[in-house]
């Protein structure tokens, strides 16, 4: 532990998807945030933000970069950049397409990998979290410490559903940080599971604005909402061609 570690990109550790959250005292839980994974560091030259694939985010998120200006040098923080919508909830769609419309861009820090030149990868999570809390004492808005909970999973899931959150991450308190791996020491549980929808129609535009989707319950078709996301112009045209001959 004595040798000094220069600030450098470290591939983040990943969570494995599970159908059921583990229970027990050896686990702690965090809210799964719907944003961009980001590693934030500072050295003598200044702040640098990396995506999980080592792309540079520094100029894309100037407020986050400014927030980390007083981070201790040669420190590397792991977290998530999230866009908050008007109702106070994280919105990936806002982050991706309408960043200027987000009421706030925030960085939620949940781990620390290098602390003032000392590698913390071999320390257990609980020790890292204590150092993270200390390390964030010098930073400014919009950097937050991500909340961790030790409570019954049923209560957590119920609260996450009420808040329309994406899911819960469970982490073993004694786990070391293993870059680039999904060891099972971190587990993620999705709240909003997929549901098969039926396309009932579309709202016209050039060629269409949104698909109108619903689902069958017994023999009744119930309206769910409009889907606009993910259609680039070429896909829109292809999908619209498919409608020809299907319209009733």
N, C-alpha and C positions, 0 to 999 in steps of 0.2 A: 504493500500500500504506500510505501515511502516515495516511489518514483513519481515525478510530475507528468501529467498528461496535458499535451497541448490541446486547444479547442479544435475539434474536427467533427465531421459528420459521422454519426453512428446510426446504422439502420435501426428503426424502432422495433420493439418487441410487439408481437401481435396476440390477439385473443382468439381462442378457438370457439366456434359456434356450438352451442348446446341447446337441447330441447327443454332442459330443466336446470334451474340454478342449484348449485350445491349449498347445503346448509352446514353450519358448524362454526365453532369459535376460531378456526384457523383461517376463515375467509373474511374479507371486508368487501364492501360493494360500492360501486360508483355509478352515476348515471351515464349511459352511453350517449355521447353527444354527436349530433349529425352535422359534421363540418369537415374541415381539412386537417389531417394529422400534421403536426408541425414541430420541428425541433428548433428551439431558439437558443442562440448562444451569443456570448460577447467576448471579444479578445481585445488586444491593444488597438486594433484597427477599427473596432466598432461592433455593432450588432449585426448578426446574420441569421436569417430565417431559412430553414430548409424544409422542403416537402418530404414525405416519407420515401420518395424516390430520389432524393438529393437534388431536386430542382430548387433554384433560389426564389424565395418568396419575399425577400427583403423590401423591394420597391412596391410590390403589390399591396402590402398591408402597412402603410406608413405609420398609422397610429400604434399598431402593435410594436413596430420597430422602435418608435419613440418611447413606448412604455418600458422597454427593456434597456434603455440607455444607461440606467444606474445599476444594472445587474453587476455583481462582482465579476471581475475579469476571469477568463478561462473557466466559465461555468456554462453547462449545457442543460437545458430544460426540455422535457417532453410534454406535449400537450395538444390541444385542439383549437383551431380557429373557427369560431362559430358566428353566424349572422343571426341577430335577434330580430324577430318581426315585431309589429306594433302590439301584439298581444303578449309580448315578453317571452316567446318560445323560439328555440333554435329552428332556423329554416334553411335547409340545404339549397333549395331552389333559389332563395334570395342570394345566398353566397355565390352560387354559380352564375346566375344570369342578371341579377338586379342589385349588385352590391351597394349602389348608391341609394337604393330605397330602404336598405336595412336601417332600423332605428339605432342599431349599434353593432359594431364588430367587436367581439371579445375573444380573449385568449384564455382558455381554462388550462392551467398547469396541473398535471397529475404525477409527474415523476422528475427526478433529477439524476443525470448520468455522470456529470463531471461537476465537482464543486471546487472552485478556485484552484484548478489544476490537479485535483485528486480524483481518480476514477472511483465511482461508487457502484460499479456494475456487480461487484461481488457481495455488496451489503444486502441484508434482507430488506424487503419493501418497507416495513415499519420504520427502520432506521433511515431509509432514503426519504420517506415522507416527512420525518421530523426535520431533516436537513433542508428539504424543499421549502417547508414553511418558513424556516430561518432565511433561506436564500431569497425568498420573495419579499422580505421586509423592506428592501430598498427600491423595489420597482413601482411603477405608477399605473394609472388607468391605461388601457383596458385589460390589464392582466389580473386574473382571479385564480385563487387556489380552488381546484375542483373538490367538491364535498365528497367525503367518504362516510359510509354508514355501516353500522354493525347492528343489524336488526333482522327480524324475521323476513324471509324472502317474500312471503305472501303479502305482507304489508307494503314492502317496496314495490312489488308488481302492481298492487292496487293503486298506490300513489302515482306511479309512472303512467298508468292508464288514464287516471284522472287528468294528469297534466299533458296528455298526448305526447309523451316522450318516446324516443325510439327504442330504448331498451335499457338493460342493466349489465354492467360488467362486474364479475366476481374475480377477486385477486387473492391469492394465498399470501398471508402476511409475512411468511418466512421466505418468499421466493426471491431469488436473485434476478438481475435484469439480463436476459439473453437476447442480444440483438438479432433481428431478422427471423426469430423463431416463434412458433406457436406451440409451446411446450405443454399447454394444458394447465399451467400455473395461473394463466389469465383466461377466463371464459366469458363469452358474451351471449346474452339471451335477448332475442328480439321480442318486443311487445306486440308490435303491429304485424302479425303474420299475414302472408299473402292470402288473397281471396280471388277466386276466378270470377271475372266479370263478363257480361254479355254486352256487345255493342248494340245499342238500341237505335242510334241515329247519330247525326252530327249537326253542328251549327255551321251554316255556309259562310264562306269567305273565298279567297283565291288560293287554293281550291276549297279548303275548309278550315274552320277556326279551331274547333275542339270536337272530340268524340264524346257522345253522351253514353255513359255506361250504367248498368244496373246488374242485379243478380236475381235468380229465381229462388223463391222460398215456396215449397210445394209447387203449385202451378202459377203462382202470381209473380209478375216481374216487378221488382222494386227499383226505383231510381236511386243511384248513388251519387253521381256527380259528373263533372266535365273533366276530360283529360287533355291537357295541352303539352305537357312536358315531353321532351325527348324527340319531338318531330323536327328533323331538319328538312329543308324545302324538298329535297329529292324524295325522302321517305313520305312526306305529305302527298306528293304527286302520285307515288306508287300506291299508297293506301287509297287515295281518291279514285284511282283507276279500278281498284278492286270493288268499290261501291257500285260501279255501273252494273246493272243487271241484278243487284241485290236489293235495290230499293223497292219497298212495298207500298 
